[in-house]
Amino acid sequence: MRKVYLLTGLMALASLAYAENNSKWTGQIVPRVEIEDLNNYGKDEAHPTWVTKITGNLKYKDHPNWTFIYELRKDEYNTTHLFDNVDGNTKYRVYPGIKYSRKVTDKLTLGLALRDRWQLLENSKEETQWKVNSWRLIPNFSYQITNKLEVHTQVMFYKDIFYDRSPEKSAKQRNLTGYEIYSGFTYRFAPGCFFLADYWEESNDFEHDNLGDDKSKHQQIRPTLSLKVSEKNTVEFYGRFQILNGEMKRDNEGKVGTKYERERDRYGVDFIHRFSPNFILNVGVATEPNVKVKNYDGKVSKYDWFYYTGRIVYKF
């Protein structure tokens, strides 16, 4: 796993070298740091989760319809500060893929992506807790109704296969099939300003040796308002509002019925500064206040979730 992680990282860095030395290559690379801080009411407080991530894409100008996409991610749980993960778990993710996109008419664009996501969780002793491989097939389309209004839809079909699990994890983690849907519109009402609204849905069916009908479902409305306040600065406000009972999981292992219902709305703002067209800085903050989780016996637990992020976008 670590060899694959390193190899994909070298490919990401090599994309910059190719871009500088060969004018036929273009794309972008985005290093990112995230902090996820949890406030558990009535429970022991954990240190934040530190996430370091590199995402990007690479194109060859002679074949503009094809794009290589990649993500490298490392999550350090229960960590006082970055790269000091002594007591918590560490998760690694490698997520390469390739996308084909074609403009069918002046207004209609169709696309299809294939991605393979590998993840590995290690404890503080560097012992593997589990590995999972997920194949993902992602068709999408966009249609430009007017110069200002565009509609779009993306569907992601995936299959997660767990293996190399520790004994305590084997009883809890099962293979699954699922899908995600993003469907909505973008309205550009002024230069550099737009309003985007998506319906998002995620659904998983879990495999089980003896019992069926184990599944989870989560549905949200996701609006974003982007305002260009000056030539170099933009402010984006966004939300994640749960609908249709929020996040629900049905699990027949031991009991029949809903395992949990989770109410969680998110609010956030991003500040974007363009040093140049090819070099952009983005910092943001978000929160999920008063998240409520209801389990089998009706007991409700609450927590607050805070999220801070910083990233650099380099285009070439």
VOKE-251789 format. One record per residue: residue number from 1; residue in one letter; chain; z, x, y of N, C-alpha, C in turn. Coordinates in steps of 0.001 Angstrom, whole numbers. Example, Ala and Ser with C-alpha at 12.3 -4.5 7.8 and 13.67 -1.06 7.14 Angstrom:
! VOKE-251789
    k  r  c     n_zz     n_xx     n_yy    ca_zz    ca_xx    ca_yy     c_zz     c_xx     c_yy
    1  A  A     7800    13190    -5690     7800    12300    -4500     7800    13200    -3300
    2  S  A     7080    12850    -2250     7140    13670    -1060     7870    12900       30
END
This chain:
! VOKE-251789
    k  r  c     n_zz     n_xx     n_yy    ca_zz    ca_xx    ca_yy     c_zz     c_xx     c_yy
    1  M  A        0      817    -1200        0        0        0        0      860     1264
    2  R  A      866     1891     1282      929     2732     2458     -372     3513     2658
    3  K  A    -1049     3875     1560    -2332     4554     1674    -3353     3634     2329
    4  V  A    -3361     2359     1926    -4282     1391     2539    -3939     1212     4011
    5  Y  A    -2634     1145     4320    -2165     1012     5699    -2680     2180     6544
    6  L  A    -2545     3390     6017    -2989     4590     6730    -4499     4602     6883
    7  L  A    -5222     4220     5821    -6683     4229     5862    -7211     3274     6924
    8  T  A    -6650     2061     6966    -7105     1093     7965    -6772     1574     9372
    9  G  A    -5616     2247     9517    -5273     2809    10810    -6258     3867    11257
   10  L  A    -6682     4709    10332    -7677     5727    10657    -9011     5092    11046
   11  M  A    -9357     3981    10371   -10593     3276    10729   -10499     2719    12141
   12  A  A    -9299     2195    12498    -9117     1660    13841    -9267     2759    14888
   13  L  A    -8646     3914    14657    -8750     5017    15603   -10160     5607    15626
   14  A  A   -10797     5623    14459   -12164     6149    14402   -13124     5288    15207
   15  S  A   -12809     3996    15327   -13678     3115    16110   -13762     3574    17563
   16  L  A   -12665     4122    18082   -12690     4658    19441   -13591     5885    19535
   17  A  A   -13479     6762    18559   -14288     7979    18566   -15774     7642    18509
   18  Y  A   -16124     6684    17627   -17528     6283    17542   -18005     5681    18863
   19  A  A   -17097     4890    19486   -17491     4229    20726   -17767     5235    21828
   20  E  A   -16959     6301    21888   -17136     7268    22952   -18392     8116    22743
   21  N  A   -18761     8359    21492   -19828     9308    21211   -21147     8652    20824
   22  N  A   -21130     7357    20624   -22352     6679    20210   -22434     5360    20963
   23  S  A   -23389     5240    21846   -23472     4087    22728   -23812     2798    21995
   24  K  A   -24192     2910    20725   -24514     1694    19979   -23284      975    19443
   25  W  A   -22096     1569    19549   -20872      935    19080   -20109      315    20245
   26  T  A   -19555     -864    20018   -18765    -1552    21032   -17632    -2312    20349
   27  G  A   -16621    -2693    21119   -15500    -3436    20551   -14268    -3312    21410
   28  Q  A   -13085    -3466    20795   -11835    -3304    21516   -10720    -2949    20541
   29  I  A    -9656    -2340    21080    -8473    -2024    20295    -7252    -2448    21119
   30  V  A    -6288    -3092    20441    -5160    -3709    21140    -3845    -3295    20482
   31  P  A    -3152    -2274    20992    -1787    -1989    20526     -803    -2977    21147
   32  R  A      209    -3374    20388     1100    -4454    20817     2502    -4223    20258
   33  V  A     3526    -4541    21056     4914    -4505    20630     5528    -5876    20890
   34  E  A     6241    -6415    19891     6886    -7715    20022     8358    -7587    19638
   35  I  A     9214    -8351    20321    10632    -8433    19987    10959    -9894    19727
   36  E  A    11493   -10180    18543    11893   -11533    18185    13412   -11556    18034
   37  D  A    14083   -12278    18931    15541   -12293    18984    16045   -13685    18647
   38  L  A    17000   -13772    17724    17499   -15044    17219    18956   -15228    17618
   39  N  A    19291   -16425    18068    20667   -16761    18396    21133   -17842    17429
   40  N  A    21896   -17462    16394    22401   -18398    15391    23759   -18933    15812
   41  Y  A    23841   -20230    16027    25112   -20827    16411    26047   -20892    15204
   42  G  A    27257   -20363    15369    28256   -20446    14308    28014   -19506    13145
   43  K  A    27063   -18584    13262    26766   -17645    12183    26783   -16221    12735
   44  D  A    26801   -15260    11822    26752   -13868    12251    25430   -13596    12964
   45  E  A    25516   -12929    14083    24321   -12622    14846    23605   -11418    14236
   46  A  A    22313   -11525    14100    21505   -10417    13586    20851    -9682    14751
   47  H  A    20550    -8416    14521    19787    -7677    15522    18361    -8219    15558
   48  P  A    17628    -7935    16623    16261    -8470    16723    15321    -7904    15664
   49  T  A    14186    -8571    15516    13062    -8056    14742    12093    -7376    15699
   50  W  A    11736    -6129    15390    10776    -5383    16199     9442    -5345    15443
   51  V  A     8397    -5767    16128     7062    -5829    15536     6137    -4888    16304
   52  T  A     5508    -3966    15596     4466    -3132    16182     3149    -3483    15500
   53  K  A     2102    -3607    16298      860    -4131    15749     -329    -3512    16479
   54  I  A    -1393    -3260    15739    -2679    -2855    16303    -3742    -3811    15764
   55  T  A    -4431    -4487    16666    -5542    -5341    16275    -6796    -4860    17004
   56  G  A    -7943    -5286    16522    -9157    -4897    17200   -10400    -5340    16464
   57  N  A   -11536    -4993    17019   -12814    -5300    16385   -13817    -4216    16731
   58  L  A   -14879    -4168    15966   -15908    -3144    16115   -17258    -3745    15776
   59  K  A   -18242    -3504    16662   -19595    -4012    16458   -20604    -2866    16576
   60  Y  A   -21717    -3051    15882   -22850    -2144    16013   -23951    -2911    16732
   61  K  A   -24451    -2370    17853   -25317    -3142    18739   -26632    -3552    18089
   62  D  A   -27081    -2812    17077   -28318    -3202    16397   -28119    -4414    15497
   63  H  A   -26860    -4758    15200   -26541    -5933    14389   -25447    -6738    15100
   64  P  A   -25766    -7384    16213   -24750    -8011    17071   -24065    -9220    16440
   65  N  A   -24638    -9772    15378   -24021   -10949    14759   -22841   -10591    13856
   66  W  A   -22704    -9321    13491   -21650    -8901    12573   -20529    -8191    13333
   67  T  A   -19288    -8494    12968   -18121    -7872    13597   -17116    -7480    12527
   68  F  A   -16664    -6215    12568   -15559    -5799    11713   -14265    -6031    12483
   69  I  A   -13287    -6725    11868   -12015    -7041    12514   -10875    -6477    11671
   70  Y  A    -9797    -6102    12322    -8692    -5487    11585    -7367    -5749    12288
   71  E  A    -6293    -5681    11510    -4932    -5751    12033    -4029    -4873    11182
   72  L  A    -3214    -4073    11834    -2150    -3301    11203     -841    -3766    11811
   73  R  A      149    -4062    10981     1402    -4607    11511     2589    -4072    10717
   74  K  A     3678    -3807    11451     4928    -3378    10842     6072    -4152    11488
   75  D  A     6851    -4891    10675     7998    -5669    11145     9281    -4984    10684
   76  E  A    10156    -4672    11622    11453    -4074    11304    12541    -5108    11596
   77  Y  A    13158    -5639    10530    14128    -6713    10665    15537    -6166    10901
   78  N  A    16339    -6924    11678    17743    -6592    11923    17877    -5156    12429
   79  T  A    17160    -4876    13528    17052    -3515    14046    17529    -3466    15493
   80  T  A    18384    -2496    15808    18890    -2394    17176    17805    -1966    18150
   81  H  A    16929    -1048    17729    15810     -655    18563    14687     -136    17673
   82  L  A    13537       54    18268    12317      367    17527    12461     1672    16742
   83  F  A    11954     1649    15505    11945     2798    14588    13357     3246    14180
   84  D  A    14309     2293    14195    15672     2603    13764    16123     1586    12715
   85  N  A    15259     1342    11746    15539      297    10764    16378      882     9622
   86  V  A    17703      887     9813    18609     1476     8838    19103      446     7835
   87  D  A    19482     -745     8326    20107    -1749     7473    19179    -2892     7075
   88  G  A    18080    -3077     7786    17246    -4238     7537    16036    -3956     6680
   89  N  A    15284    -5016     6386    14035    -4889     5643    12889    -4491     6569
   90  T  A    11831    -3985     5965    10619    -3638     6700     9422    -4259     5995
   91  K  A     8579    -4924     6781     7368    -5535     6221     6137    -4846     6799
   92  Y  A     5193    -4504     5911     3926    -3900     6309     2802    -4897     6051
   93  R  A     1823    -4899     6967      668    -5781     6784     -613    -5015     7100
   94  V  A    -1607    -5164     6232    -2962    -4656     6454    -3911    -5845     6335
   95  Y  A    -4747    -6056     7372    -5497    -7320     7439    -6925    -7065     7948
   96  P  A    -7793    -6448     7136    -9174    -6220     7549   -10049    -7442     7248
   97  G  A   -11223    -7448     7840   -12160    -8530     7569   -13493    -8294     8243
   98  I  A   -14439    -9180     7963   -15762    -9112     8569   -16188   -10520     8945
   99  K  A   -16839   -10643    10097   -17226   -11951    10623   -18710   -11957    10955
  100  Y  A   -19369   -13056    10629   -20766   -13275    11007   -20816   -14469    11955
  101  S  A   -21441   -14293    13099   -21539   -15359    14096   -22969   -15424    14617
  102  R  A   -23474   -16633    14750   -24868   -16795    15183   -24996   -17983    16124
  103  K  A   -25724   -17766    17220   -26002   -18838    18163   -27212   -19619    17664
  104  V  A   -26960   -20824    17130   -28021   -21626    16510   -28918   -22247    17570
  105  T  A   -28304   -22778    18634   -29040   -23306    19784   -28392   -22729    21040
  106  D  A   -28885   -23154    22202   -28295   -22678    23448   -26837   -23117    23571
  107  K  A   -26464   -24189    22863   -25123   -24737    23010   -24246   -24576    21767
  108  L  A   -24847   -24437    20598   -24093   -24434    19342   -24025   -23029    18746
  109  T  A   -22815   -22592    18416   -22581   -21312    17754   -21801   -21552    16472
  110  L  A   -22280   -20959    15368   -21616   -21075    14075   -21124   -19707    13633
  111  G  A   -20011   -19690    12898   -19467   -18422    12436   -18780   -18560    11093
  112  L  A   -18651   -17437    10384   -17944   -17400     9106   -17309   -16029     8952
  113  A  A   -15993   -16008     8660   -15276   -14744     8470   -14656   -14709     7088
  114  L  A   -14573   -13511     6524   -13889   -13273     5259   -12875   -12164     5486
  115  R  A   -11582   -12452     5173   -10525   -11475     5401    -9637   -11369     4163
  116  D  A    -9027   -10200     4031    -8131    -9937     2902    -6837    -9365     3469
  117  R  A    -5734   -10127     3350    -4463    -9719     3959    -3486    -9253     2883
  118  W  A    -3036    -7985     3021    -2043    -7404     2120     -729    -7265     2868
  119  Q  A      384    -7668     2213     1705    -7524     2798     2687    -6962     1769
  120  L  A     3642    -6196     2265     4644    -5549     1423     5977    -5586     2147
  121  L  A     7054    -5986     1439     8395    -5994     1998     9255    -4979     1263
  122  E  A     9904    -4085     2049    10812    -3083     1495    12205    -3278     2075
  123  N  A    13240    -2974     1280    14593    -3002     1808    14922    -1650     2458
  124  S  A    16168    -1505     2899    16552     -284     3616    16501      963     2735
  125  K  A    16489      762     1397    16384     1882      465    14937     2180       77
  126  E  A    13982     1515      766    12551     1649      506    12183     1155     -891
  127  E  A    12949      179    -1394    12629     -479    -2658    11782    -1713    -2374
  128  T  A    10713    -1889    -3138     9811    -3010    -2929    10465    -4325    -3347
  129  Q  A    10485    -5291    -2446    11010    -6623    -2732     9904    -7556    -3216
  130  W  A     8750    -7462    -2589     7586    -8216    -3053     6328    -7667    -2378
  131  K  A     5210    -7974    -2998     3898    -7738    -2410     3126    -9042    -2499
  132  V  A     2211    -9247    -1579     1390   -10447    -1618       -6   -10107    -1109
  133  N  A     -999   -10651    -1780    -2395   -10516    -1376    -2926   -11896    -1042
  134  S  A    -3611   -12011       83    -4119   -13307      526    -5583   -13181      923
  135  W  A    -6435   -13901      180    -7849   -14004      555    -8017   -15161     1531
  136  R  A    -8830   -14963     2574    -8978   -15983     3603   -10459   -16167     3963
  137  L  A   -10912   -17410     3876   -12278   -17791     4234   -12193   -18669     5478
  138  I  A   -12935   -18290     6564   -12713   -18917     7864   -14041   -19337     8501
  139  P  A   -14510   -20562     8259   -15668   -21068     8997   -15243   -21595    10369
  140  N  A   -16161   -21532    11348   -15840   -22022    12687   -17113   -22390    13425
  141  F  A   -16968   -23194    14460   -18106   -23506    15329   -17592   -23767    16738
  142  S  A   -18477   -23614    17716   -18193   -24000    19097   -19449   -24649    19676
  143  Y  A   -19231   -25622    20560   -20357   -26337    21162   -20099   -26463    22658
  144  Q  A   -21041   -25989    23464   -20923   -26017    24913   -21500   -27324    25428
  145  I  A   -20629   -28304    25717   -21090   -29622    26162   -21677   -29545    27561
  146  T  A   -20944   -28908    28481   -21423   -28668    29839   -21108   -27209    30187
  147  N  A   -21439   -26817    31414   -21112   -25456    31839   -19607   -25219    31875
  148  K  A   -18822   -26291    31995   -17375   -26161    32104   -16633   -26536    30825
  149  L  A   -17222   -27409    30002   -16492   -27970    28858   -17083   -27490    27540
  150  E  A   -16229   -26947    26679   -16612   -26457    25347   -15637   -27010    24316
  151  V  A   -16156   -27416    23150   -15305   -27858    22048   -15459   -26872    20895
  152  H  A   -14410   -26766    20064   -14432   -25768    18998   -13529   -26208    17861
  153  T  A   -13820   -25671    16685   -13006   -25923    15497   -13061   -24700    14595
  154  Q  A   -11905   -24348    14042   -11825   -23283    13044   -10942   -23747    11906
  155  V  A   -11408   -23529    10675   -10623   -23867     9487   -10449   -22593     8664
  156  M  A    -9221   -22327     8259    -8930   -21163     7434    -8421   -21627     6072
  157  F  A    -9137   -21287     5010    -8710   -21574     3639    -8162   -20281     3036
  158  Y  A    -7001   -20354     2385    -6421   -19118     1860    -5694   -19345      544
  159  K  A    -5520   -18233     -154    -4799   -18193    -1422    -3868   -16993    -1384
  160  D  A    -2544   -17230    -1540    -1548   -16160    -1559    -1094   -15904    -2988
  161  I  A    -1157   -14648    -3412     -738   -14261    -4757      377   -13231    -4632
  162  F  A     1592   -13582    -5061     2737   -12680    -5017     2820   -11869    -6313
  163  Y  A     3273   -10625    -6186     3505    -9786    -7361     4503    -8687    -6990
  164  D  A     4957    -7931    -8011     5965    -6880    -7813     7200    -7415    -7093
  165  R  A     7664    -8583    -7527     8826    -9184    -6870    10127    -8706    -7494
  166  S  A    11166    -8606    -6674    12491    -8302    -7190    13008    -9530    -7949
  167  P  A    13979    -9381    -8872    14472   -10523    -9648    14975   -11670    -8780
  168  E  A    15672   -11364    -7680    16199   -12436    -6848    15105   -13158    -6067
  169  K  A    13975   -12487    -5849    12882   -13125    -5136    11965   -13922    -6062
  170  S  A    11944   -13581    -7346    11007   -14215    -8270    11212   -15721    -8361
  171  A  A    12472   -16163    -8250    12750   -17589    -8375    12397   -18368    -7119
  172  K  A    12179   -17670    -5998    11979   -18365    -4725    10541   -18320    -4234
  173  Q  A     9826   -17252    -4540     8496   -17079    -4000     7449   -17365    -5069
  174  R  A     6575   -18297    -4750     5535   -18685    -5697     4170   -18580    -5043
  175  N  A     3154   -18386    -5855     1805   -18363    -5317     1497   -19696    -4651
  176  L  A      562   -19675    -3728      245   -20911    -3013    -1209   -20912    -2572
  177  T  A    -1721   -22104    -2326    -3010   -22298    -1668    -2757   -23118     -413
  178  G  A    -3554   -22892      611    -3308   -23620     1847    -4477   -23545     2800
  179  Y  A    -4279   -24145     3962    -5300   -24121     5003    -4624   -24206     6367
  180  E  A    -5344   -23738     7377    -4972   -23905     8778    -6178   -24461     9527
  181  I  A    -5909   -25345    10484    -6963   -25926    11316    -6620   -25716    12788
  182  Y  A    -7584   -25219    13541    -7517   -25221    14994    -8712   -26042    15478
  183  S  A    -8455   -27073    16291    -9553   -27896    16781    -9208   -28413    18170
  184  G  A   -10093   -28175    19138    -9780   -28626    20484   -10897   -28348    21459
  185  F  A   -10526   -28142    22731   -11529   -27951    23780   -11004   -26946    24807
  186  T  A   -11950   -26370    25555   -11650   -25504    26683   -12390   -26027    27903
  187  Y  A   -11670   -26243    28993   -12276   -26723    30239   -12071   -25671    31328
  188  R  A   -13148   -25098    31835   -13090   -24069    32886   -13314   -24755    34232
  189  F  A   -12219   -24938    34987   -12276   -25753    36198   -12459   -24932    37467
  190  A  A   -12354   -23601    37379   -12575   -22726    38533   -12857   -21329    37995
  191  P  A   -13437   -20441    38805   -13698   -19083    38327   -12424   -18397    37832
  192  G  A   -12437   -17955    36576   -11285   -17276    35994   -10149   -18187    35589
  193  C  A   -10304   -19504    35699    -9241   -20461    35372    -9736   -21441    34304
  194  F  A    -8861   -21756    33348    -9245   -22724    32322    -8018   -23433    31777
  195  F  A    -8279   -24585    31160    -7254   -25314    30413    -7766   -25486    28986
  196  L  A    -6955   -25060    28018    -7312   -25137    26606    -6272   -25991    25885
  197  A  A    -6716   -26849    24988    -5784   -27636    24180    -6316   -27711    22756
  198  D  A    -5475   -27331    21781    -5844   -27343    20372    -4867   -28198    19575
  199  Y  A    -5413   -28903    18594    -4585   -29462    17528    -4526   -28425    16421
  200  W  A    -3310   -28103    15962    -3119   -27101    14911    -2374   -27722    13750
  201  E  A    -2847   -27416    12542    -2183   -27927    11338    -2200   -26844    10267
  202  E  A    -1063   -26705     9582     -953   -25789     8455     -372   -26552     7267
  203  S  A     -961   -26364     6091     -483   -27047     4891     -546   -26085     3713
  204  N  A      542   -26057     2906      620   -25192     1736     1005   -26001      503
  205  D  A      355   -25719     -611      734   -26254    -1921     1232   -25100    -2768
  206  F  A     2502   -25195    -3221     3136   -24114    -3974     2979   -24332    -5471
  207  E  A     2688   -23249    -6180     2604   -23329    -7629     4002   -23332    -8232
  208  H  A     4159   -24036    -9359     5447   -24109   -10045     5190   -24256   -11532
  209  D  A     6008   -23609   -12344     5785   -23636   -13790     5962   -25020   -14386
  210  N  A     6976   -25769   -13920     7317   -27039   -14558     7140   -28254   -13661
  211  L  A     7274   -28092   -12366     7264   -29238   -11463     6132   -29093   -10463
  212  G  A     5563   -30225   -10074     4479   -30222    -9115     4922   -30797    -7786
  213  D  A     3963   -31017    -6924     4191   -31670    -5644     5127   -30875    -4738
  214  D  A     5088   -29565    -4823     5847   -28720    -3917     4914   -28319    -2780
  215  K  A     5237   -28697    -1553     4313   -28424     -462     5040   -28394      871
  216  S  A     4384   -27822     1859     4888   -27834     3224     3748   -28195     4161
  217  K  A     4122   -28738     5326     3116   -29129     6313     3708   -28989     7704
  218  H  A     2865   -28567     8624     3317   -28293     9985     2172   -28642    10925
  219  Q  A     2470   -29429    11979     1435   -29878    12904     1914   -29724    14342
  220  Q  A     1021   -29262    15219     1367   -29029    16612      188   -29330    17532
  221  I  A      509   -29617    18794     -461   -29590    19882     -190   -28323    20683
  222  R  A    -1243   -27543    20976    -1073   -26240    21608    -1902   -26142    22890
  223  P  A    -1314   -26461    24046    -2029   -26328    25321    -1827   -24953    25952
  224  T  A    -2819   -24499    26710    -2734   -23258    27481    -3394   -23479    28834
  225  L  A    -2694   -23082    29903    -3240   -23153    31255    -3316   -21736    31805
  226  S  A    -4521   -21277    32124    -4743   -19925    32616    -5182   -19985    34078
  227  L  A    -4426   -19294    34947    -4698   -19327    36382    -4938   -17918    36892
  228  K  A    -6085   -17683    37462    -6394   -16396    38078    -5850   -16408    39493
  229  V  A    -4788   -15651    39760    -4114   -15699    41060    -4660   -14657    42031
  230  S  A    -5333   -13649    41515    -5998   -12664    42360    -7120   -12033    41549
  231  E  A    -7812   -11083    42172    -8953   -10480    41477    -8534    -9770    40198
  232  K  A    -7307    -9222    40158    -6861    -8439    39010    -5753    -9098    38203
  233  N  A    -5176   -10209    38692    -3988   -10783    38050    -4200   -12221    37617
  234  T  A    -3719   -12507    36401    -3802   -13850    35822    -2446   -14211    35226
  235  V  A    -2079   -15486    35344     -863   -16012    34722    -1270   -17112    33751
  236  E  A     -764   -17040    32521    -1059   -18051    31513      224   -18711    31042
  237  F  A      253   -20054    31107     1366   -20845    30586      900   -21524    29296
  238  Y  A     1753   -21524    28285     1349   -22163    27035     2540   -22848    26368
  239  G  A     2215   -23749    25468     3244   -24467    24724     2811   -24705    23298
  240  R  A     3788   -24953    22421     3551   -25317    21025     4434   -26525    20744
  241  F  A     3853   -27734    20827     4633   -28956    20734     4428   -29609    19373
  242  Q  A     5498   -29794    18641     5402   -30354    17299     5188   -31864    17348
  243  I  A     4400   -32334    16405     4098   -33757    16291     4234   -34174    14827
  244  L  A     4290   -35471    14588     4314   -36044    13234     5424   -35419    12389
  245  N  A     6665   -35491    12897     7874   -35026    12206     8009   -33510    12151
  246  G  A     7167   -32798    12872     7335   -31357    12944     7011   -30663    11642
  247  E  A     7800   -29654    11297     7580   -28856    10093     8415   -29421     8953
  248  M  A     7768   -29758     7854     8452   -30369     6717     8064   -29650     5427
  249  K  A     9021   -29538     4519     8754   -28939     3219     9333   -29819     2131
  250  R  A     8517   -30118     1139     8958   -30862      -32     9001   -29888    -1206
  251  D  A    10149   -29824    -1870    10338   -28853    -2937    11047   -29533    -4100
  252  N  A    10363   -29642    -5215    10918   -30337    -6379    11729   -29429    -7286
  253  E  A    11974   -28213    -6871    12750   -27306    -7692    14236   -27666    -7571
  254  G  A    14773   -28366    -8547    16176   -28763    -8542    16402   -30153    -8008
  255  K  A    15662   -30581    -6995    15830   -31910    -6429    14468   -32461    -6034
  256  V  A    14410   -33778    -5923    13192   -34428    -5461    13447   -34897    -4041
  257  G  A    12566   -34585    -3163    12744   -35005    -1784    12394   -33890     -831
  258  T  A    12698   -34093      424    12384   -33118     1435    13420   -32003     1426
  259  K  A    12969   -30778     1317    13900   -29654     1330    14419   -29403     2741
  260  Y  A    13499   -29394     3724    13974   -29269     5092    12982   -29890     6064
  261  E  A    13501   -30227     7220    12695   -30620     8361    13117   -29733     9518
  262  R  A    12151   -29114    10184    12486   -28188    11256    11810   -28628    12549
  263  E  A    12607   -28829    13585    12111   -29207    14904    12087   -27968    15784
  264  R  A    10908   -27593    16234    10789   -26366    17020     9597   -26470    17966
  265  D  A     9873   -26547    19259     8849   -26483    20300     8962   -25140    21001
  266  R  A     7834   -24565    21367     7826   -23248    22008     7205   -23353    23397
  267  Y  A     7783   -22593    24342     7256   -22511    25697     7133   -21032    26061
  268  G  A     6036   -20664    26713     5857   -19262    27033     4976   -19035    28242
  269  V  A     5041   -17816    28788     4195   -17420    29903     3782   -15967    29707
  270  D  A     2523   -15661    29990     1982   -14309    29917     1497   -13889    31302
  271  F  A     1760   -12636    31642     1285   -12053    32898      255   -10986    32547
  272  I  A     -948   -11129    33104    -2080   -10270    32750    -2548    -9517    33989
  273  H  A    -2631    -8185    33873    -3115    -7359    34975    -4294    -6514    34487
  274  R  A    -5392    -6571    35228    -6597    -5813    34886    -6685    -4559    35757
  275  F  A    -6392    -3417    35158    -6582    -2167    35881    -8069    -1908    36106
  276  S  A    -8880    -2331    35120   -10332    -2242    35189   -10879    -3283    34214
  277  P  A   -12182    -3541    34204   -12720    -4499    33226   -12441    -4106    31779
  278  N  A   -12215    -2818    31532   -12031    -2344    30159   -10589    -2001    29809
  279  F  A    -9671    -2140    30769    -8286    -1747    30518    -7355    -2812    31102
  280  I  A    -6631    -3532    30209    -5856    -4704    30610    -4436    -4577    30063
  281  L  A    -3457    -4920    30888    -2060    -4940    30485    -1577    -6377    30447
  282  N  A     -842    -6716    29370     -345    -8086    29192     1113    -8017    28769
  283  V  A     2005    -8696    29502     3408    -8831    29106     3758   -10315    29117
  284  G  A     4657   -10719    28215     4977   -12129    28127     6357   -12394    27583
  285  V  A     6810   -13620    27769     8092   -14070    27244     7938   -15512    26790
  286  A  A     8624   -15858    25693     8571   -17225    25167     9915   -17560    24543
  287  T  A    10168   -18858    24370    11413   -19288    23743    11180   -20561    22940
  288  E  A    11941   -20683    21872    12048   -21936    21130    13507   -22376    21235
  289  P  A    13854   -23204    22214    15254   -23566    22424    15715   -24661    21467
  290  N  A    16957   -24528    21018    17617   -25583    20262    16811   -26024    19044
  291  V  A    16371   -25050    18235    15669   -25360    16990    16659   -26003    16014
  292  K  A    16245   -27094    15386    17114   -27799    14446    16492   -27788    13054
  293  V  A    17303   -27447    12046    16850   -27430    10661    17745   -28376     9856
  294  K  A    17134   -29367     9224    17853   -30346     8415    17542   -30105     6942
  295  N  A    18578   -29881     6106    18343   -29559     4703    18551   -30779     3816
  296  Y  A    18605   -30559     2471    18699   -31654     1497    19833   -32627     1793
  297  D  A    21022   -32097     2044    22200   -32954     2158    22399   -33520     3554
  298  G  A    21424   -33327     4424    21505   -33904     5752    22191   -33033     6782
  299  K  A    22721   -31871     6383    23371   -30984     7336    22331   -30356     8261
  300  V  A    22717   -30219     9529    21802   -29690    10534    22354   -28375    11075
  301  S  A    21537   -27331    11069    21881   -26070    11705    20959   -25854    12899
  302  K  A    21428   -25083    13880    20658   -24874    15096    20577   -23383    15421
  303  Y  A    19502   -23020    16083    19392   -21670    16619    18411   -21672    17784
  304  D  A    18528   -20651    18618    17556   -20396    19682    16739   -19168    19301
  305  W  A    15494   -19176    19699    14590   -18085    19354    13924   -17587    20632
  306  F  A    14035   -16282    20895    13439   -15681    22083    12418   -14628    21659
  307  Y  A    11359   -14521    22451    10213   -13719    22037     9673   -12982    23253
  308  Y  A     9580   -11649    23140     9075   -10818    24238     7931    -9959    23692
  309  T  A     6904    -9812    24506     5748    -9080    24001     5100    -8253    25118
  310  G  A     4512    -7140    24719     3714    -6323    25623     2523    -5752    24874
  311  R  A     1367    -5772    25488      182    -5244    24824     -779    -4630    25828
  312  I  A    -1617    -3745    25338    -2683    -3130    26114    -4006    -3440    25436
  313  V  A    -4960    -3906    26190    -6307    -4186    25670    -7249    -3125    26221
  314  Y  A    -7881    -2387    25312    -8869    -1390    25713   -10223    -1786    25131
  315  K  A   -11187    -2068    26001   -12528    -2465    25585   -13482    -1298    25761
  316  F  A   -14417    -1160    24831   -15387      -56    24926   -16772     -529    24523
END
